[in-house]
Amino acid sequence: MENTLLKQVLREYDEKRTKAILDADKRKYELMKVNPKLIELDNEIFKNSIQTSKAILTSNKKERETLLSDLKKKNNSLIKEKNDFLKSLLKENEYLNPHFECKLCKDTGFVKKNGTTTMCSCLIQHVFDIAYNKSNMGNLERENFSKFNIKLFSDKIDKTLYNSSISPRENIQIIKEKALNFIKNFDDPEEKNLIFTGNTGVGKTYLSNCIANEILKLGKTVLYQTAPVMFDEINNAKFGKENSNFDLFENILNVDLLIIDDLGTEKISESKITELFTIINTRLLNQNHKITKTIISSNLNIDELFKTYTTRIGSRLAGNYRFLRFFGEDLRLKKGKKEL
């Protein structure tokens, strides 16, 4: 990961962690100012710990075990009394604690697991958002399942126009259920990846954002790239061009959820087809012993995808991806409609 960018993000983390701690101290000061009993309880907890520590230094092993047991019981009793008092003041137990954005790493950016310190998923995602996702995932607050308006899709069946015996509304409802199932079973290696096909403006990107939103809530990482930008960035990184994201390819291979939007709009070349095969194949093999999933969206239909990207890629897609065809009116052309 690029050191300059990582240092920048870690400074942001340090600032927001410091702010959370200072805000907690301010809440504590204001509460204690009008409720001196809290000060008494805190002082008693501190005094009890100091007295026990001094006693432990001059005691034998058996006495130390007894003293530690007594300390734990007394402190637990004092903490319970403090929490009960906070409840009586209509304040939740966590009121005096710092309110960190990430409960996992407490806004440090790092977590310890099995004795090893690693980067927290929230830190990795933040770097992804700055370095790669940029505007691609800028609409997550607006584009999510809570604002998914299925009524924007027509309930009229038109076999001639859509080559389907169901309406666009029924079709999108089926697709939505499959998307929710994909999220629910994300860590199941048997759960297939997704390919969204269909014309422009029928909801492919919107649904990708809905899924990304939910995957992020699970504490996983998401990298979202349009195919033209992704291939250009990979090319820049390979040839060491200035400002290229040199570790983009590694992150593409390892991110929990990779979303490739607008596949088929890039200028097709043998090198890009090779890169795409490597990406798809490597992520399917789970070489890093972790579950990774991929969503691909394209304006190309199934036949066009197979013809464009060779049999090798087509066979991988056919065996490991679930094809979901979107159809209906171009929703972007509907005036006055801001949400799906």
Phi, psi and chi 1 to 4 in degrees:
 res  aa     phi    psi   chi1   chi2   chi3   chi4
   1 MET       -  137.8 -167.5  162.2  -70.2      -
   2 GLU   -60.2  124.8 -166.8  175.2  -11.8      -
   3 ASN   -62.0  -42.4  -73.0  -25.5      -      -
   4 THR   -60.8  -46.5  -57.2      -      -      -
   5 LEU   -65.4  -42.9  177.0   55.8      -      -
   6 LEU   -62.4  -41.8 -176.7   57.0      -      -
   7 LYS   -62.3  -40.6  -72.9  178.3 -179.3  177.9
   8 GLN   -61.2  -46.0  171.8 -164.5  -31.1      -
   9 VAL   -67.1  -39.7  173.2      -      -      -
  10 LEU   -65.2  -33.5  -73.4  175.8      -      -
  11 ARG   -63.3  -41.8  -79.7 -164.0  -63.4  -89.5
  12 GLU   -61.9  -42.3  -67.2  176.2   14.4      -
  13 TYR   -62.5  -43.6  -93.5   61.1      -      -
  14 ASP   -62.4  -39.9 -174.9   57.4      -      -
  15 GLU   -66.0  -44.9  -71.0  172.3    2.9      -
  16 LYS   -73.3  -30.6   68.3  179.5  179.9  179.4
  17 ARG   -67.4  -44.3  177.1  177.5  167.2   80.6
  18 THR   -60.9  -42.2  -60.5      -      -      -
  19 LYS   -62.9  -41.9 -176.6  179.3 -176.4  -56.2
  20 ALA   -62.2  -39.7      -      -      -      -
  21 ILE   -68.8  -43.4  -67.5  171.4      -      -
  22 LEU   -65.4  -38.9  -69.3  174.9      -      -
  23 ASP   -63.1  -39.2  -73.0  -13.8      -      -
  24 ALA   -65.1  -41.8      -      -      -      -
  25 ASP   -62.2  -37.7  -72.0  -18.8      -      -
  26 LYS   -66.8  -43.2 -177.0  179.3  178.9 -179.3
  27 ARG   -62.1  -40.9  -70.4 -166.8  -60.2  -86.9
  28 LYS   -64.6  -44.3 -176.9  175.7 -178.6  179.3
  29 TYR   -62.6  -45.4  171.9   76.5      -      -
  30 GLU   -66.3  -37.3  -69.4  174.8  -12.1      -
  31 LEU   -71.4  -41.4 -164.1   61.1      -      -
  32 MET   -70.1  -27.4  -73.2 -177.1  167.6      -
  33 LYS   -62.7  -32.4 -169.3  165.1   58.8  174.6
  34 VAL  -106.0   -3.6  -67.7      -      -      -
  35 ASN  -136.5   77.8  -63.5  -80.0      -      -
  36 PRO   -59.0  -18.6   16.8  -29.4      -      -
  37 LYS   -62.2  -31.9 -176.5  177.3  178.5 -179.8
  38 LEU   -62.9  -38.3  -75.9  171.0      -      -
  39 ILE   -63.9  -42.9  -60.8  176.6      -      -
  40 GLU   -60.9  -44.1  -66.0  174.5   12.1      -
  41 LEU   -66.2  -42.9  -72.2  169.0      -      -
  42 ASP   -61.8  -42.6  -92.4   -3.2      -      -
  43 ASN   -63.7  -38.8  -72.5  -20.6      -      -
  44 GLU   -67.8  -40.2 -165.0  168.8  -12.4      -
  45 ILE   -61.4  -45.8  -67.9  170.8      -      -
  46 PHE   -64.3  -45.0  177.7   74.0      -      -
  47 LYS   -62.5  -42.3 -178.6 -179.8  176.6 -178.4
  48 ASN   -61.7  -40.3 -177.1   49.5      -      -
  49 SER   -66.9  -42.4  -61.8      -      -      -
  50 ILE   -64.6  -46.1  -67.3  -63.5      -      -
  51 GLN   -61.7  -42.5  -72.1  177.1  -18.6      -
  52 THR   -66.9  -39.4  -55.6      -      -      -
  53 SER   -60.6  -42.4  -62.7      -      -      -
  54 LYS   -64.4  -40.5  -71.6 -179.9  177.9  178.7
  55 ALA   -67.4  -36.3      -      -      -      -
  56 ILE   -63.1  -36.7  -73.2  173.1      -      -
  57 LEU   -63.3  -25.1  -68.4  173.4      -      -
  58 THR  -111.5   17.7   58.4      -      -      -
  59 SER  -117.7  165.2   61.9      -      -      -
  60 ASN   -86.9  178.8   56.7   42.8      -      -
  61 LYS   -59.4  -44.9 -177.0  178.4  179.1 -179.8
  62 LYS   -64.2  -42.2 -172.7  174.1 -179.1 -179.8
  63 GLU   -65.5  -36.9  -69.9  172.9  -26.1      -
  64 ARG   -61.9  -42.4  -79.7 -162.3  -64.7  -89.0
  65 GLU   -61.4  -40.5  -69.7  175.7   -5.3      -
  66 THR   -66.2  -44.0  -58.1      -      -      -
  67 LEU   -63.7  -41.6  -72.4  167.5      -      -
  68 LEU   -65.0  -38.4  -74.3  170.8      -      -
  69 SER   -64.1  -43.7  177.4      -      -      -
  70 ASP   -65.3  -39.1  -69.4  -16.5      -      -
  71 LEU   -61.4  -45.4  168.3   65.7      -      -
  72 LYS   -61.8  -44.1 -173.4  175.5 -179.2 -179.9
  73 LYS   -63.5  -45.0  -72.0  178.3 -177.2  177.5
  74 LYS   -68.0  -43.3 -171.1  167.9 -176.6  179.8
  75 ASN   -64.9  -39.5  -86.4    0.2      -      -
  76 ASN   -61.8  -38.8  -75.2  -17.0      -      -
  77 SER   -65.5  -42.8  176.5      -      -      -
  78 LEU   -67.6  -39.7  -70.7  168.7      -      -
  79 ILE   -65.3  -39.5  -69.2  169.9      -      -
  80 LYS   -63.4  -42.1 -176.6  178.8 -176.6  -55.0
  81 GLU   -62.2  -40.7 -174.8  178.8   -5.9      -
  82 LYS   -64.4  -45.3  177.9 -178.4  173.9 -179.4
  83 ASN   -64.6  -39.3  -71.8  -21.9      -      -
  84 ASP   -63.2  -37.2  -70.9  -18.0      -      -
  85 PHE   -68.0  -38.9 -175.8   64.4      -      -
  86 LEU   -62.9  -40.2  -78.3  170.6      -      -
  87 LYS   -61.6  -38.6  -77.4 -177.7 -179.7  179.1
  88 SER   -65.4  -22.5   71.7      -      -      -
  89 LEU   -92.1    8.3  -62.0  173.4      -      -
  90 LEU    64.1   33.9  -58.7  179.4      -      -
  91 LYS  -115.6  135.5  -56.9  -68.4 -176.1 -176.9
  92 GLU   -69.3  158.7   69.0  -84.6   12.4      -
  93 ASN   -57.3  -30.5  -68.2   -7.6      -      -
  94 GLU   -88.3    6.4  -65.9  -63.8  -44.2      -
  95 TYR   -57.5  -40.2  179.3   76.0      -      -
  96 LEU   -87.4   -7.9  -62.8 -177.5      -      -
  97 ASN   -86.1  153.0  -66.0  -26.5      -      -
  98 PRO   -60.3  137.6  -23.0   33.9      -      -
  99 HIS   -96.4   85.0  -63.5  165.5      -      -
 100 PHE   -76.1  147.8  -60.7  117.4      -      -
 101 GLU   -65.1  -41.8  -73.4 -176.5   18.2      -
 102 CYS  -109.6  113.7  179.6      -      -      -
 103 LYS   -72.1  -21.8  -69.0 -179.1  172.3   57.5
 104 LEU   -71.8  -50.1 -170.3   61.7      -      -
 105 CYS  -104.7   -2.5   71.5      -      -      -
 106 LYS    55.1   39.5  -64.7 -178.6  171.4   53.7
 107 ASP    61.3   25.6  -67.7  -10.4      -      -
 108 THR   -90.4  -24.8   63.0      -      -      -
 109 GLY    91.6   -2.5      -      -      -      -
 110 PHE  -136.7  147.5  -63.6   89.5      -      -
 111 VAL  -130.9  152.7  -68.0      -      -      -
 112 LYS  -107.8  127.2 -175.3  171.1  -76.3 -172.1
 113 LYS  -138.9  125.4 -172.7  175.2 -178.4 -179.2
 114 ASN    53.7   39.3  -60.6  -34.6      -      -
 115 GLY    79.8    1.1      -      -      -      -
 116 THR  -115.5  133.4  -57.3      -      -      -
 117 THR   -91.0  125.3  -60.4      -      -      -
 118 THR  -131.1  164.3   58.2      -      -      -
 119 MET   -69.0  136.7  -69.5  177.1   64.7      -
 120 CYS   -71.3  149.9 -176.6      -      -      -
 121 SER   -60.7  -29.7   61.0      -      -      -
 122 CYS   -67.1  -36.7   73.1      -      -      -
 123 LEU   -69.3  -44.5  176.0   58.8      -      -
 124 ILE   -59.4  -45.0  -62.4  172.7      -      -
 125 GLN   -63.7  -38.8 -174.6   62.3   48.1      -
 126 HIS   -63.2  -40.9 -167.2   49.2      -      -
 127 VAL   -66.2  -42.0  173.2      -      -      -
 128 PHE   -57.4  -44.8  -78.5  179.3      -      -
 129 ASP   -61.3  -39.7  -70.0  -16.5      -      -
 130 ILE   -74.6  -46.6  -64.9  172.8      -      -
 131 ALA   -80.2  -35.5      -      -      -      -
 132 TYR  -122.1  -53.4  -48.8  132.0      -      -
 133 ASN   -67.9  -43.0  -65.2  -31.2      -      -
 134 LYS    43.8 -119.4  -62.3  175.9 -177.2  175.0
 135 SER   -78.0  -11.3   62.2      -      -      -
 136 ASN   -60.9  -35.6  -66.8  -31.8      -      -
 137 MET  -115.4   33.0  -70.1  171.1   57.3      -
 138 GLY   -82.2   -4.9      -      -      -      -
 139 ASN  -110.8   19.3  -63.1  -40.7      -      -
 140 LEU   -63.2  -33.1  -69.2 -171.2      -      -
 141 GLU   -66.8  -31.2  -70.9 -173.9    8.2      -
 142 ARG   -94.3  -30.2 -176.0  170.0   60.0   85.9
 143 GLU  -107.5   89.9  -62.6 -176.3   -9.6      -
 144 ASN  -149.6  170.0   52.6   66.1      -      -
 145 PHE   -63.3  -28.9  -77.3  114.5      -      -
 146 SER   -66.9  -21.2   66.3      -      -      -
 147 LYS  -111.8   14.0  -63.6 -177.0  178.8 -179.2
 148 PHE   -76.1  110.1 -165.2  101.4      -      -
 149 ASN  -102.8   96.6 -175.8    3.3      -      -
 150 ILE   -67.9  -18.5 -161.6  169.8      -      -
 151 LYS   -71.7  -13.1  -68.4 -177.3  179.4  178.5
 152 LEU   -71.1  -17.8  -78.8 -179.1      -      -
 153 PHE   -89.7  136.1  -65.7   83.5      -      -
 154 SER   -63.6  142.0  171.8      -      -      -
 155 ASP   -98.9   12.8   60.4   -5.9      -      -
 156 LYS   -92.9  134.7  -65.4  179.4 -179.4  178.0
 157 ILE   -88.3  129.0  -62.3  172.6      -      -
 158 ASP  -137.9   89.8 -168.2  -33.2      -      -
 159 LYS   -61.8  -36.9  -67.8 -177.6 -179.9  179.4
 160 THR   -67.4  -44.1  -57.5      -      -      -
 161 LEU   -76.5  -42.3 -177.2   59.9      -      -
 162 TYR  -107.9   -3.4  -58.8  128.7      -      -
 163 ASN    52.6   47.2 -169.4   27.8      -      -
 164 SER  -151.8  147.9  175.7      -      -      -
 165 SER   -91.8    4.9   58.8      -      -      -
 166 ILE  -121.8  162.8   61.8  175.0      -      -
 167 SER   -81.1  161.2   69.2      -      -      -
 168 PRO   -56.4  -34.3  -28.9   37.0      -      -
 169 ARG   -68.5  -44.4 -175.1  177.9  -62.6  177.9
 170 GLU   -65.4  -37.1 -173.6  178.3  -10.3      -
 171 ASN   -65.0  -44.8 -178.8   59.6      -      -
 172 ILE   -69.2  -28.9 -161.8   64.2      -      -
 173 GLN   -66.4  -40.9 -179.4   62.0   44.7      -
 174 ILE   -63.9  -44.0  -67.7  170.6      -      -
 175 ILE   -63.5  -40.8  -68.8  174.5      -      -
 176 LYS   -61.0  -43.3  179.8 -177.3  175.9 -176.7
 177 GLU   -63.9  -38.0  -68.3  -57.1  -42.5      -
 178 LYS   -68.4  -34.8  -68.7 -174.7 -177.3  -59.8
 179 ALA   -66.3  -42.6      -      -      -      -
 180 LEU   -64.9  -36.7  -68.5  172.0      -      -
 181 ASN   -67.0  -37.2 -162.7   60.1      -      -
 182 PHE   -60.2  -42.7  172.0   82.2      -      -
 183 ILE   -67.2  -46.7  -64.0  164.6      -      -
 184 LYS   -59.0  -39.4  179.5 -178.3  177.0 -178.5
 185 ASN  -105.8   27.7  -60.4  -49.2      -      -
 186 PHE   -55.5  -39.6 -170.9   87.3      -      -
 187 ASP   -86.0    4.2  -69.5  -38.7      -      -
 188 ASP   -88.3  117.4 -177.6   -8.4      -      -
 189 PRO   -61.7  -19.2   20.3  -31.0      -      -
 190 GLU   -82.0  -15.3  -60.8  -58.8  -42.2      -
 191 GLU   -71.6  124.4 -179.2   65.7   27.3      -
 192 LYS   -75.8  156.6  -71.4 -170.3  174.0 -176.1
 193 ASN   -72.0  175.5  -58.1  -79.9      -      -
 194 LEU  -123.8  142.5  -59.4  177.1      -      -
 195 ILE  -125.3  122.5  -70.9 -172.8      -      -
 196 PHE  -101.0  122.2  -63.1  159.6      -      -
 197 THR  -120.1  153.5   65.3      -      -      -
 198 GLY   147.2  167.7      -      -      -      -
 199 ASN   -68.2  171.6  -64.8  -29.7      -      -
 200 THR   -65.5  140.7  -61.1      -      -      -
 201 GLY    82.0   17.1      -      -      -      -
 202 VAL  -105.9    8.2  -71.0      -      -      -
 203 GLY   109.2    5.8      -      -      -      -
 204 LYS   -64.9  -49.9  -59.4 -171.9  -55.9  -64.3
 205 THR   -67.7  -38.9  -61.3      -      -      -
 206 TYR   -59.1  -47.5 -171.4  102.8      -      -
 207 LEU   -67.2  -35.0 -169.8   59.4      -      -
 208 SER   -59.5  -41.8  -66.6      -      -      -
 209 ASN   -66.5  -37.6  -80.7  -24.8      -      -
 210 CYS   -60.2  -45.4  -71.1      -      -      -
 211 ILE   -65.9  -44.5  -66.0  172.4      -      -
 212 ALA   -56.5  -42.7      -      -      -      -
 213 ASN   -56.2  -46.5 -146.9  -43.3      -      -
 214 GLU   -71.4  -36.7  -63.7  -56.5  -47.1      -
 215 ILE   -66.5  -38.1  -64.7  -58.7      -      -
 216 LEU   -63.0  -35.9  -72.2  171.4      -      -
 217 LYS   -64.6  -23.9  -69.9  177.0 -175.3  177.3
 218 LEU   -81.7    1.6  -63.5  176.2      -      -
 219 GLY    80.2   21.6      -      -      -      -
 220 LYS  -104.7  168.4  -62.1 -175.7 -177.0  -63.1
 221 THR  -101.5  146.5   52.6      -      -      -
 222 VAL  -132.4  130.1  178.5      -      -      -
 223 LEU  -119.7  123.6 -159.4  161.0      -      -
 224 TYR  -119.3  118.5 -164.1  134.3      -      -
 225 GLN  -137.5  141.4  -71.2  -80.1  -82.6      -
 226 THR   -76.6  147.9   61.1      -      -      -
 227 ALA   -56.8  -46.4      -      -      -      -
 228 PRO   -59.2  -44.9  -25.2   36.1      -      -
 229 VAL   -66.5  -42.3  170.9      -      -      -
 230 MET   -60.3  -47.9 -177.7 -177.1   74.3      -
 231 PHE   -67.0  -36.3  -72.1  121.5      -      -
 232 ASP   -65.3  -42.0  -75.4  -13.8      -      -
 233 GLU   -65.0  -41.4  -70.7  -74.0   -6.6      -
 234 ILE   -62.4  -41.5  -69.5  172.6      -      -
 235 ASN   -64.0  -43.7 -175.9   66.7      -      -
 236 ASN   -60.7  -43.0  -70.2  -16.8      -      -
 237 ALA   -65.6  -38.8      -      -      -      -
 238 LYS   -63.3  -38.1  -88.6 -166.6  166.8 -176.4
 239 PHE  -101.4   12.9  -66.6   99.0      -      -
 240 GLY    63.6   33.1      -      -      -      -
 241 LYS   -70.5  151.4  -67.5 -173.1  178.2  179.4
 242 GLU   -59.9  142.1 -170.7  176.2   -4.4      -
 243 ASN    67.4   11.9  -63.3  -35.3      -      -
 244 SER   -77.0  149.8   67.2      -      -      -
 245 ASN   -85.6   92.8  -65.0  -48.9      -      -
 246 PHE   -63.1  -23.4   66.1   90.6      -      -
 247 ASP  -105.3   15.8   56.4   -3.9      -      -
 248 LEU   -58.5  -44.8  171.5   62.8      -      -
 249 PHE   -62.3  -41.9 -163.9   64.3      -      -
 250 GLU   -61.7  -42.1  179.6 -176.4  -13.6      -
 251 ASN   -69.0  -34.9  -69.2  -35.9      -      -
 252 ILE   -60.7  -39.4  -75.6  172.8      -      -
 253 LEU   -74.0  -28.0  -62.6 -179.5      -      -
 254 ASN  -108.8  -16.1  -62.6  -33.7      -      -
 255 VAL   -60.1  147.7   67.4      -      -      -
 256 ASP   -59.6  -50.9  -64.9  -35.9      -      -
 257 LEU  -124.8  119.3  174.3   61.6      -      -
 258 LEU  -103.8  128.4  172.6   65.6      -      -
 259 ILE  -115.6  116.8  -59.7  175.7      -      -
 260 ILE  -106.4  110.4  -55.1  174.6      -      -
 261 ASP   -97.9  150.3 -156.7    3.3      -      -
 262 ASP    60.8   36.8  -68.8  -27.5      -      -
 263 LEU   -63.3  132.2 -174.6   69.4      -      -
 264 GLY   107.5  -12.6      -      -      -      -
 265 THR   -92.1   -9.1   59.0      -      -      -
 266 GLU   -78.1  161.2   74.8  -80.0    5.8      -
 267 LYS   -75.2  114.9 -173.5  176.0 -179.9 -179.8
 268 ILE   -69.9  136.1  -56.7  -61.8      -      -
 269 SER  -149.1  162.9   67.9      -      -      -
 270 GLU   -61.1  -39.5  -74.1  -62.1  -37.1      -
 271 SER   -64.9  -38.4   63.8      -      -      -
 272 LYS   -70.3  -37.2  -70.5  177.0 -177.2  176.9
 273 ILE   -63.9  -39.8  -69.5  175.4      -      -
 274 THR   -63.8  -43.7  -60.7      -      -      -
 275 GLU   -61.7  -43.1  -60.8  -69.7    5.9      -
 276 LEU   -62.9  -42.9 -178.9   61.6      -      -
 277 PHE   -60.9  -43.6  175.6   79.7      -      -
 278 THR   -61.0  -43.2  -59.0      -      -      -
 279 ILE   -63.0  -51.6  -68.8  168.0      -      -
 280 ILE   -62.8  -47.3  -69.0  172.7      -      -
 281 ASN   -67.4  -44.0 -162.5   49.6      -      -
 282 THR   -63.5  -42.2  -58.1      -      -      -
 283 ARG   -69.1  -30.6  -70.9  179.5   61.6   78.6
 284 LEU   -70.9  -31.4  -72.7  174.2      -      -
 285 LEU   -77.5  -12.5  -67.6  174.4      -      -
 286 ASN    50.6   50.4  -65.6  -29.0      -      -
 287 GLN   -64.8  -20.8  -68.5 -177.5  -20.3      -
 288 ASN   -96.2   16.8  -68.6  -51.5      -      -
 289 HIS    55.7   40.8  -52.9  -66.4      -      -
 290 LYS  -141.9  154.1   60.7  179.1  -77.8 -170.8
 291 ILE   -79.0  123.5  -58.3  -61.5      -      -
 292 THR  -124.6  141.8   57.7      -      -      -
 293 LYS  -124.8  156.4  -68.6  -69.2 -166.7  -60.5
 294 THR  -135.0  139.7  -53.0      -      -      -
 295 ILE  -119.9  128.7  -63.5  174.4      -      -
 296 ILE  -119.2  133.0  -63.1  173.0      -      -
 297 SER  -121.4  144.6   73.3      -      -      -
 298 SER  -154.3  148.1  177.2      -      -      -
 299 ASN   -81.0  -10.2  -67.3  -13.8      -      -
 300 LEU   -77.9  147.0  -57.0  178.1      -      -
 301 ASN   -84.2  178.9   60.9   38.4      -      -
 302 ILE   -59.9  -46.4  -63.5  174.0      -      -
 303 ASP   -61.0  -41.5  -69.6  -22.6      -      -
 304 GLU   -67.1  -36.9  -70.3  168.9  -25.7      -
 305 LEU   -62.6  -44.7  -78.7  169.6      -      -
 306 PHE   -65.2  -40.6  -83.8   64.2      -      -
 307 LYS   -69.5  -35.3  -70.9  176.8 -176.7  176.8
 308 THR   -77.3  -38.6  -56.7      -      -      -
 309 TYR  -111.9   23.6  -65.5  102.8      -      -
 310 THR    69.8  161.4   73.1      -      -      -
 311 THR   -66.1  -35.4  -56.3      -      -      -
 312 ARG   -58.5  -47.3  -78.0 -159.0  -47.6  164.6
 313 ILE   -70.8  -41.9  -68.6  176.9      -      -
 314 GLY   -57.8  -39.9      -      -      -      -
 315 SER   -67.5  -36.8   65.6      -      -      -
 316 ARG   -65.3  -42.2  -63.7  -63.4 -171.1  -77.7
 317 LEU   -66.7  -45.1  -61.7 -179.9      -      -
 318 ALA   -62.7  -36.3      -      -      -      -
 319 GLY   -87.6  -21.6      -      -      -      -
 320 ASN  -127.1    1.2  -60.5  -79.7      -      -
 321 TYR  -123.5  147.4  -77.9   70.8      -      -
 322 ARG   -99.2  119.7  177.7  173.2  -74.7  111.9
 323 PHE   -84.7  126.0  -75.4   74.5      -      -
 324 LEU  -123.8  115.8  -60.0  175.0      -      -
 325 ARG   -95.4  122.9 -176.0  171.2   73.4   92.1
 326 PHE   -94.3  141.3  -69.9   62.5      -      -
 327 PHE  -152.5  161.6   57.8   81.1      -      -
 328 GLY   139.2 -169.2      -      -      -      -
 329 GLU   -70.6  158.4  -59.1  172.8   79.2      -
 330 ASP   -74.7  104.9 -173.7  -20.2      -      -
 331 LEU   -67.5  -22.3  -60.4  171.3      -      -
 332 ARG   -70.1  -19.3  -63.5  173.0 -173.2  174.8
 333 LEU   -89.5   -6.9  -61.4  179.7      -      -
 334 LYS   -77.9  115.5  -74.3 -168.9  169.7 -175.5
 335 LYS   -69.6  141.8  -65.2 -178.8  179.4 -179.8
 336 GLY    79.1    2.6      -      -      -      -
 337 LYS  -102.7  119.8  -57.5  -63.3 -176.1 -178.2
 338 LYS  -107.1  -16.9  -62.6 -178.3  179.5 -179.8
 339 GLU  -133.8  150.7  -60.2  170.5   -7.4      -
 340 LEU   -79.0      -  -78.5 -176.5      -      -
